[in-house]
Amino acid sequence: RASASETSLVLPGGEAIVLNRGLALAEGDAVTLGIRPEDLSLGDGTISLPYRPEMNEILGPNGYAYGMVGDARVTMLLTRKAGLFRLPEDAVTVAPESIHVFSESGARVGPGPGKVSP
């Protein structure tokens, strides 16, 4: 569901997320979501995604958590900003503005009706 001010997306597992911006999408359009590893966090975002951990890798001052959100493999950047690593267990969060939306052709989906940019 898309409007001028927000877009609702339904993930393959049935979870719905609401982006606080309108996108050039029609009902039923298939899209791919892109989220950078540094934009995933543990409780700092407004959208929570179910997460199944697979492996964590500590590399000096940073590390990476690898796991699954639905049927998609995700990587999350872990930092020592808070002094200790906190590892994801069952959910990761992301701010809506950090979710990038792409059409089936791979083009970035922009705001407003009919505005899909390459």
Salt bridges, closest charged atoms under 4 A:
GLU6 OE2 - ARG1 NH1 3.52
GLU54 OE1 - ARG73 NH1 2.30
